[in-house]
């Protein structure tokens, strides 16, 4: 993905099958163990599994600032891709995406990426936060390293 003021990504090779990686990334109890900002997630409504249209809430922390954000799953392609937008149905919503490319029976390449149009709007939070785009990309790298470690031998 092209780097810009509103995009970022990180990619790692993981010693696990695409099936196992997808299962971890779509497990709302385990997903927060990978992220430097997300502390916990919970399904909204009656949902209990990830599927397109399902909503969940993420509870986050960055230094002393805490917040929650509602998310809607936009892509749920088993063993290939998982994406959601935050907040749902907002014209400047941030899209978080995980792409999984199988590279062998027990290996894959995983990319976490974001597209955050609000970062280009200096009068709107979080566009007002200096360095936020770089912090988000660093968060992608940390998340991907933690994913890689989760499957380390």
N, C-alpha and C positions, 0 to 999 in steps of 0.2 A: 504494500500500500504506500502511496506517495506521502511523504512527511509534509505537514503543513501546520498552520496555527490551530487547526481543528482536528487533525488526525494524528494517531500514533499507534505503534504496535511493537510486539516483541515475539520472537519465535524461538522454540527449543525443540530438540530431538528428545523423545521420551522412550524409555525401554518398557513399553507396555502396548497392548493392542489398542487399536482405535476404539473398540468396544469398551474396554476398561477405562480409557481416558474419558470418553463421552459419559460413561456412568458416573464418574467422579465429578465432572464439570456440571452435570445436571442434578446432582444431589445437593439440595439446599442446606442440608445439615453439614456437609463436608466442604462445600464451595468456600465458605468463609475461612477455612483453615489455610487457604492458598493466598488470600488477599491481604495486603498491608492495611487496607482501610475498612473492609467489610468485616463486621463483628458477628453478625448473624442474619439469617434470612427466614422468612416464613411465608407460606402460601396464603393468598387472600381468597376469600370465598370458600367453595367446597373442593377446590383442587388439591390433589395429593401427589401429582406427578407433572413433570414438564411436558407441555404440548403448546403448539401455537395458540395464542389467545389467552393462555393462563397468566394470571397476575400474581406477583409476589412482592413482598416488601423487604428491602435491604436496610439494615441498621449499620451505620458507618461511623468511623472516627478518624479524624486527621488531627494529630496533636491534641489540643484541648477542645476542638470543635466536634460535636456529635450531631448527627442528623439521620433521618430515615427517608427513603425514597421508594415510591411505588414503581414497579417495573412490569412490562408486558412482554411475554415471549413472542418473538417475530419469526424465528427460525428454530426448528427442532428436527433436524435430519440425523437420525441415529447414526453414530459412528463417523459423522462428517462435519456437522456444524450446529452451533447453538448460538442464538443471538437474542437480545432483548433491548427494548428502548426504555429510557428513563427521562422524564415521566411519560407515561403512555399518552398518545394522541396530542402531544404538544408540538407545535411547528418547529421548535428548536431543540427537540428531544435529543439526548445523547444515545447513540447505539453502541452497545458492547457486543463483540462477536468473538467466538472461538471457532477456528477452522482446524480440522483434523485431517491430515493426509497420511494414510497408511504407507509405511515404507518397508514393511515386512510383516510376518505373522505376529511378532511381539515387539513391534517398534512403529513409531509414527512421529510426524512433525506436527507441532501444534503452534498456532499463531493466535494470540489475543490481540484484538485491535479495538480502537474506539474512533467514533466520529462524533465530535462534540461541537455543533454549530454555535452554541452559546459562548464558547471561548472567543469567538470573533466579534462578540457584542460587548464592548467595554463598559457599557452602561448597565449591563445585566449581570447578576451573579450567575455563574462563577467567572465570567469574563473579567471581573474586577480583580481577581486574585492573581497577583504577579507570580509567574512561574507555574501556574496550575497545569498547563499543557505538559510541561516537562515532568512535573510530579506525577501526572497520570501515566505518562509513558514509563517512568521509573517503576510505578506500581505494576504496570504490565510485565516488566522484566522480572520483578520480584515474584509476581504470581506465577509466571512461567517457570522460574527457577524452583519455586516451591512445588509446582506440579511435577517437574522432573525429579525432584528429591522424593516425592511421595511414592515413586515407582523405582527408586534406586535399589540395587541389589544389596 
